[in-house]
């Protein structure tokens, strides 16, 4: 995909990144084989703190072996191969092996229960699923997993449960698989949306999407020679896969992978010990770091901090500025399209971070806010629908949900020009885009439109609050009123006095009419496996409580 010039014209750079996909390409070349075999692809930190370096040479050798294993089972170009694996060297070897064959990766998050796994395996027509030994039991025959499942299971374990053992398959003398060449519109990934607003939907990502993932690495993260990059998101989800693994491999940027779950002390240790310069994570990670008792170590090499997945509340940047001397740059995208509105780190695109803003559209994308009642750009400050003008977005690739024509049609205007994100926001006079909510999260109270994010941002500014979620509750007089769910920092107890403090904070720092009528103190929020708060679950619970009382 070429290397950027010293001061590239952005339109030229977009065209340069897209050019290889006009014809046929070998995905393994782009991700691995074209890089210097001595270069570091990943530094992988185990749970015990030990660190191993994975070079591109080793990634090539090991992925070739795994491609041979899959080919011996009849996997070929276009076939779906799922992974139910945690972050590890083995995951990277298997992924590049899948793509080396021209097969299509189906990511499965390790927190999924069997029902969620079955939905994705059946919906994608997966031929094989590769799983960690710790995940193997989820694939046993059950009410959710059919005994005659059409997919083969390969385990990193011994195979005692009757599945194929990866180590045994690798011990065979298998022929080397020839490099597979495919077209830019051929599929690369078959991923499912997180299901925040209904059943998960299948998204087939074409190979040419690698151009936008590489562009995001350049424009959004400002990945450059000398960087050590760490995207802490799980690759079982779009942000970790698209913007972690694929953004780093396409750009030949040394990256970090931390095995196991989140821990503040481990996170700081890895940031310092490996000299991470460019760090990206969900707001939950930053908020957990800020609320922990672990001190920020001196001597960190950080120069860029990025966030995506959920809106970034202002309290996080107050903390980041104080502790790191840096601001976290909020970025916005979707499973369907990747990232397309960012507070870019690239020096030619960087603009002052404006509190609450997602930033500006990325080169290669034309993102706007449309008026509520017509498919035309809204006036500055007017709340409307966040959309993409497909006629002016060469990086766009989403054409619809797999096998769901009706759901697909809802995402596009009748003339095919606009893609509707399903999110609500506004643009200010300087072109900064602000997120307000999902379409179905807007609260209508006594004729006022209230976006929950604005309220949640204020609530999170309270020193005792770790997380908050605002929802609409039916009210016989106002139509709807707002209530707020709050997770408090460790050791703090909820009380009427604290609830009153939070209500007063919203009245004085946001709007007098928009304060939560009730504050619920909870131990944890319901979330999707990717970490997004499920307001819809809170709504359902609260409405059920109100019905039972009445």
C-alpha positions in Angstrom: 0.0 0.0 0.0 3.0 2.2 -0.2 4.7 4.5 2.3 3.5 8.0 3.0 5.7 10.8 1.6 7.0 13.5 4.0 4.1 15.9 3.6 1.4 13.9 1.7 -1.6 15.5 0.1 -4.4 13.7 1.9 -6.5 13.0 -1.2 -3.4 11.6 -2.9 -2.6 9.5 0.1 -6.2 8.1 0.1 -5.9 7.2 -3.5 -2.4 5.6 -2.9 -3.8 3.4 -0.1 -6.7 2.3 -2.2 -4.8 1.6 -5.4 -3.6 -1.9 -4.7 -7.2 -3.1 -4.2 -8.3 -2.2 -7.7 -6.8 -5.5 -8.8 -5.9 -8.7 -7.1 -3.8 -8.8 -3.9 -2.4 -11.3 -1.5 -3.5 -10.5 2.0 -0.6 -12.4 3.6 1.8 -10.2 1.7 0.2 -7.0 2.9 0.1 -8.1 6.6 3.3 -10.1 6.9 5.4 -11.3 4.0 6.3 -7.9 2.5 7.8 -6.7 5.8 11.4 -7.2 6.8 11.4 -10.7 8.5 13.7 -9.3 11.2 11.2 -6.6 12.2 9.2 -6.9 15.4 5.5 -7.5 14.7 4.4 -7.9 18.4 5.8 -8.0 21.9 3.6 -10.4 23.7 3.4 -10.1 27.5 2.2 -13.2 29.4 0.2 -13.3 32.6 3.4 -13.8 34.6 5.0 -10.7 33.1 7.4 -12.4 30.8 7.7 -11.0 27.3 8.3 -12.7 23.9 9.1 -10.9 20.7 7.3 -12.1 17.5 9.1 -11.2 14.3 7.5 -11.1 10.9 9.7 -13.9 9.9 8.3 -16.2 12.6 4.8 -14.9 11.9 5.2 -16.0 8.2 6.6 -19.5 9.1 4.0 -20.2 11.8 1.1 -18.9 9.8 2.1 -21.1 6.8 1.9 -24.1 9.0 -1.5 -23.2 10.3 -2.7 -22.5 6.7 -1.5 -26.0 5.8 -3.5 -27.5 8.7 -6.7 -25.7 7.6 -6.2 -26.6 4.0 -5.8 -30.3 5.0 -9.4 -30.0 6.4 -10.7 -28.7 3.1 -10.7 -24.9 4.0 -10.2 -22.8 0.9 -10.7 -19.3 -0.3 -14.0 -17.8 0.9 -14.6 -20.4 3.6 -15.4 -19.1 7.1 -13.0 -20.0 9.9 -13.9 -18.8 13.4 -11.5 -18.2 16.4 -12.6 -18.5 20.0 -9.3 -17.5 21.4 -7.7 -15.0 23.9 -4.9 -12.7 23.0 -1.8 -14.8 22.3 0.9 -15.6 19.7 -1.3 -18.6 18.6 -4.1 -16.2 17.8 -1.9 -14.1 15.5 -0.5 -17.2 13.8 -4.0 -18.6 13.2 -5.3 -15.3 11.9 -2.6 -14.8 9.3 -2.9 -18.5 8.4 -6.6 -18.0 7.7 -6.0 -15.0 5.5 -3.0 -16.7 3.8 -5.5 -19.2 2.4 -7.9 -16.5 1.3 -10.4 -17.7 3.9 -12.6 -15.5 6.0 -12.1 -14.8 9.7 -15.2 -15.0 12.1 -14.1 -13.5 15.4 -15.7 -14.9 18.6 -15.2 -13.1 21.9 -14.1 -15.4 24.7 -16.7 -14.0 27.1 -19.5 -15.3 24.8 -21.8 -18.0 26.1 -22.7 -21.0 23.8 -25.9 -19.3 22.5 -24.0 -16.3 21.2 -21.3 -18.6 19.7 -23.8 -20.7 17.9 -25.6 -17.7 16.5 -22.3 -16.5 14.8 -21.1 -19.9 13.7 -24.5 -20.8 12.1 -25.1 -17.4 10.7 -21.7 -17.3 9.0 -21.7 -20.9 7.8 -18.4 -21.5 9.5 -16.5 -24.5 8.4 -13.9 -24.6 11.2 -13.6 -23.0 14.6 -10.2 -22.8 16.3 -10.5 -22.5 20.1 -8.3 -22.3 23.2 -8.4 -25.3 25.5 -10.1 -23.1 28.1 -13.0 -22.4 25.7 -13.5 -25.9 24.4 -16.4 -26.8 26.7 -18.5 -24.1 25.2 -18.5 -26.0 21.9 -19.8 -29.3 23.4 -23.2 -30.4 22.3 -25.9 -28.7 24.3 -29.2 -26.9 23.9 -27.4 -24.3 22.0 -24.7 -26.3 20.1 -26.1 -29.0 17.9 -24.6 -32.5 18.3 -24.4 -32.7 14.5 -22.8 -29.2 14.1 -21.4 -28.7 10.5 -18.2 -27.1 11.8 -15.0 -28.8 12.8 -13.4 -27.9 16.1 -9.6 -27.5 16.4 -8.4 -27.0 20.0 -5.1 -25.9 21.4 -5.6 -28.6 24.0 -5.0 -32.4 23.7 -8.2 -33.2 22.0 -9.5 -35.4 24.8 -13.0 -34.0 24.3 -13.1 -35.5 20.8 -12.0 -32.4 18.9 -9.0 -32.1 16.7 -5.8 -31.2 18.4 -3.9 -28.4 16.8 -0.5 -29.7 18.0 -1.3 -33.2 16.5 -2.3 -31.6 13.2 0.9 -29.5 13.1 3.0 -32.7 13.6 1.9 -34.1 10.3 4.0 -33.7 7.2 1.6 -31.4 5.3 2.3 -29.7 1.9 3.0 -26.0 1.9 0.1 -23.9 0.8 0.6 -21.7 -2.2 0.0 -18.0 -1.6 -3.6 -17.1 -2.4 -4.5 -14.0 -4.5 -8.0 -12.4 -4.2 -9.9 -9.4 -5.4 -10.3 -6.3 -3.2 -14.1 -6.9 -2.9 -13.6 -10.5 -1.8 -14.4 -11.1 1.9 -11.7 -10.8 4.7 -13.8 -10.8 7.9 -17.3 -11.9 8.8 -18.0 -10.1 12.1 -21.2 -9.4 14.1 -22.4 -6.2 15.6 -22.4 -6.0 19.3 -26.2 -6.1 19.6 -26.7 -2.9 21.6 -30.0 -2.3 19.7 -31.4 -5.7 18.9 -30.0 -9.0 17.6 -26.4 -9.0 16.4 -26.1 -8.6 12.6 -23.5 -10.0 10.3 -21.1 -7.7 8.6 -18.9 -9.0 5.8 -15.7 -6.9 5.6 -13.9 -6.9 2.2 -10.2 -7.1 1.7 -10.1 -3.5 0.5 -11.1 -2.4 4.0 -7.4 -2.8 4.8 -6.9 0.5 3.1 -9.1 2.4 5.6 -7.7 0.5 8.6 -4.2 1.5 7.5 -5.4 5.1 6.9 -6.8 5.2 10.4 -3.4 4.0 11.8 -1.7 6.9 10.0 -4.3 9.7 10.3 -6.0 8.8 13.6 -3.1 7.3 15.6 -0.3 9.0 13.7 1.7 5.7 13.7 5.2 6.4 12.7 8.7 4.9 12.7 10.0 4.5 16.2 6.5 4.0 17.7 5.6 1.2 20.0 1.9 0.8 19.6 -0.6 -0.8 22.0 -4.3 -1.1 21.3 -5.7 -2.7 24.4 -9.1 -3.6 23.0 -9.9 -7.3 22.5 -9.5 -8.5 18.9 -12.7 -10.5 19.3 -14.3 -7.1 18.5 -14.0 -4.6 15.7 -11.9 -2.0 17.3 -9.2 -4.5 18.5 -9.2 -6.4 15.3 -9.5 -3.6 12.7 -7.6 -0.9 14.5 -5.2 -3.0 16.6 -4.1 -6.1 14.7 -4.8 -5.0 11.1 -3.8 -1.3 11.5 -0.4 -2.4 13.0 0.3 -5.3 10.6 -0.4 -3.2 7.5 1.8 -0.4 8.7 4.7 -2.5 10.0 4.4 -0.9 13.4 5.8 -2.9 16.4 2.8 -3.6 18.7 2.1 -4.9 22.2 -0.3 -7.7 23.1 -1.1 -8.3 26.8 -2.5 -11.7 27.6 -5.2 -11.9 30.3 -7.6 -9.4 31.6 -7.3 -5.7 32.6 -5.2 -4.8 35.7 -4.1 -1.2 36.4 -0.7 -2.3 37.8 0.1 -4.6 34.9 -1.0 -1.9 32.4 1.3 0.7 33.9 4.2 -1.8 34.0 3.8 -2.7 30.4 3.5 0.9 29.3 6.8 1.7 31.0 8.8 -1.5 30.5 8.1 -1.7 26.8 8.3 2.0 26.1 4.8 2.3 24.6 4.5 5.6 22.7 1.0 5.2 21.2 -1.8 3.8 23.4 -5.4 3.2 22.5 -8.2 1.8 24.7 -11.9 2.0 25.5 -13.0 4.8 27.9 -13.6 2.1 30.5 -9.9 1.3 30.6 -8.9 5.0 31.2 -11.7 5.4 33.8 -10.5 2.2 35.6 -6.9 3.6 35.6 -8.1 6.9 37.0 -10.1 5.3 39.8 -7.4 2.8 40.8 -5.0 3.4 43.7 -2.0 2.5 41.5 0.2 5.6 41.0 1.1 6.6 37.5 4.8 5.7 37.1 7.4 8.4 36.1 9.3 8.2 32.9 6.6 6.9 30.5 7.3 7.4 26.8 3.7 8.1 25.8 3.1 10.7 23.1 -0.4 9.7 21.8 -3.5 8.5 23.7 -6.7 7.5 21.9 -10.1 6.1 22.8 -13.1 4.6 21.0 -16.1 2.4 21.6 -18.1 4.7 23.9 -18.2 8.5 24.2 -15.3 10.0 26.2 -16.5 11.9 29.2 -14.6 15.1 30.2 -13.5 13.7 33.5 -11.1 11.3 31.7 -9.2 14.1 30.0 -9.0 16.2 33.2 -7.2 13.2 34.7 -5.1 12.4 31.6 -3.9 16.0 31.3 -3.0 16.1 35.0 -1.2 12.7 35.0 0.3 12.4 31.6 0.4 15.9 30.3 -1.6 14.5 27.3 -5.2 14.5 26.2 -7.0 11.4 25.1 -8.2 11.8 21.6 -11.8 10.5 21.1 -12.4 8.6 17.9 -15.7 7.4 16.4 -16.6 4.5 14.1 -18.8 1.4 13.8 -18.4 -2.3 13.1 -20.0 -1.6 9.7 -17.5 1.0 8.5 -14.4 1.1 10.8 -13.3 4.5 12.1 -14.4 7.7 10.2 -14.6 10.7 12.6 -11.6 11.4 14.8 -9.6 13.8 16.9 -6.7 13.0 14.7 -3.1 12.8 16.0 -1.6 13.2 12.5 0.2 16.6 12.5 -1.5 17.8 9.3 -5.0 16.8 10.7 -4.6 17.6 14.3 -6.8 20.3 15.7 -7.4 21.4 19.3 -9.4 18.8 21.2 -12.8 20.3 22.0 -14.6 18.9 25.1 -17.2 16.3 24.2 -16.4 16.3 20.4 -15.5 13.2 18.4 -13.5 15.5 16.1 -13.7 15.8 12.3 -14.2 13.3 9.4 -11.2 11.4 8.4 -9.8 11.9 4.9 -11.5 9.4 2.6 -14.8 9.9 4.4 -17.6 12.5 4.2 -19.5 12.3 7.4 -22.2 14.9 8.2 -25.2 15.5 10.5 -28.5 15.4 8.6 -31.6 17.3 9.7 -34.2 15.2 11.4 -36.9 15.7 8.8 -34.9 15.7 5.5 -31.8 14.2 4.0 -29.9 17.5 4.0 -27.1 18.7 6.3 -28.4 20.3 9.5 -27.5 23.8 10.6 -24.6 24.2 13.1 -25.8 23.3 16.5 -28.9 21.5 15.2 -29.3 18.0 16.5 -29.7 15.5 13.8 -28.7 12.1 12.3 -25.0 11.2 11.9 -24.6 9.9 8.4 -22.0 9.2 5.7 -22.2 10.6 2.2 -21.2 7.4 0.2 -20.8 9.4 -3.0 -17.9 11.2 -1.4 -16.4 8.5 0.8 -14.0 6.3 -1.2 -13.1 4.3 1.9 -16.7 3.1 2.5 -17.3 -0.6 2.0 -20.4 -1.6 3.8 -23.2 -2.7 1.5 -25.6 -4.4 3.9 -26.0 -7.0 6.6 -25.4 -10.7 5.7 -28.7 -12.3 4.7 -30.8 -9.5 6.2 -32.2 -7.4 3.3 -34.8 -5.6 5.4 -32.3 -4.5 8.1 -29.9 -3.5 5.4 -32.4 -1.2 3.7 -32.9 0.7 6.9 -29.3 1.8 6.8 -29.4 3.6 3.5 -31.4 6.4 1.9 -33.6 5.4 -1.0 -31.3 6.9 -3.5 -28.3 5.1 -2.0 -26.4 8.3 -1.3 -26.5 8.3 2.5 -25.6 5.6 5.1 -27.3 6.2 8.4 -25.2 5.4 11.5 -28.2 5.2 13.8 -26.5 7.8 16.0 -27.7 11.4 16.9 -25.4 14.4 17.2 -24.6 17.9 16.0 -21.9 19.9 14.3 -20.6 23.2 15.6 -19.6 26.3 13.6 -16.1 25.0 13.3 -17.0 21.6 12.0 -16.5 19.6 15.2 -18.9 16.7 15.4 -20.5 15.9 18.8 -22.2 12.6 19.7 -25.5 12.8 21.5 -26.9 9.3 21.6 -28.2 6.3 19.7 -31.5 7.2 17.9 -33.5 5.1 20.4 -31.7 6.5 23.5 -32.9 10.1 23.0 -35.0 11.2 26.0 -38.1 13.4 25.2 -39.1 15.2 28.4 -41.9 17.8 28.3 -41.0 18.7 24.7 -37.2 18.9 25.4 -34.8 16.6 23.6 -32.1 15.4 26.0 -29.1 13.3 24.9 -28.0 11.0 27.6 -24.3 11.4 26.9 -24.3 15.1 27.9 -25.9 14.3 31.2 -23.6 11.3 31.8 -20.6 13.5 31.2 -21.6 15.8 34.0 -22.5 13.0 36.4 -19.1 11.4 35.8 -17.5 14.7 36.8 -18.5 14.0 40.4 -15.4 12.7 42.2 -17.3 9.7 43.7 -18.7 8.5 40.3 -17.0 5.9 38.2 -19.7 5.2 35.5 -23.2 6.5 34.8 -26.0 5.8 32.4 -29.1 8.0 31.8 -32.4 6.5 30.6 -35.9 7.5 29.8 -38.7 6.3 32.0 -42.4 6.8 31.2 -44.1 9.6 33.1 -47.9 10.4 32.9 -47.4 14.2 32.9 -44.1 14.8 31.0 -44.3 11.8 28.7 -40.8 10.8 29.8 -38.5 11.7 32.7 -34.8 10.9 33.1 -33.4 8.6 35.7 -29.7 7.9 36.1 -27.8 4.7 37.1 -24.5 5.3 38.8 -21.5 3.1 39.8 -19.5 4.7 42.7 -15.8 4.4 43.3 -14.7 1.7 45.8 -15.6 2.4 49.4 -18.3 5.0 48.7 -21.9 4.3 49.6 -24.9 5.6 47.9 -27.2 7.9 49.9 -30.0 10.4 49.4 -27.5 13.2 50.1 -25.2 11.9 47.4 -28.1 11.5 44.9 -29.1 15.2 45.6 -25.5 16.3 45.0 -25.6 14.5 41.6 -28.9 16.1 40.7 -27.7 19.5 41.6 -24.5 19.0 39.6 -26.6 18.3 36.5 -28.8 21.3 37.1 -25.8 23.7 37.5 -23.4 22.3 34.9 -25.8 21.1 32.2 -29.5 22.3 32.4 -32.0 22.9 35.2 -34.7 20.9 33.4 -32.5 17.9 32.5 -31.6 16.6 35.9 -32.3 12.9 36.7 -35.5 12.6 38.8 -34.1 9.4 40.4 -30.5 8.3 40.9 -30.0 4.5 41.2 -26.7 3.4 42.8 -25.6 0.0 41.3 -22.6 -2.2 41.6 -22.1 -2.6 37.9 -23.7 -1.7 34.5 -25.0 -4.2 32.1 -22.7 -4.2 29.1 -22.1 -5.9 25.8 -19.1 -8.2 25.8 -17.2 -5.3 24.0 -17.8 -3.1 27.0 -20.6 -0.8 25.8 -23.3 0.0 28.4 -26.6 -1.5 27.5 -29.1 1.3 28.3 -31.8 -0.8 26.7 -31.4 -3.4 29.5 -31.6 -0.7 32.2 -34.8 0.6 30.5 -36.4 -2.9 30.5 -35.5 -3.5 34.1 -36.8 -0.2 35.3 -40.1 -0.5 33.4 -40.6 -4.0 34.7 -40.1 -2.6 38.3 -42.6 0.2 37.7 -45.2 -2.3 36.3 -44.8 -4.6 39.3 -45.3 -1.7 41.7 -48.4 -0.4 39.9 
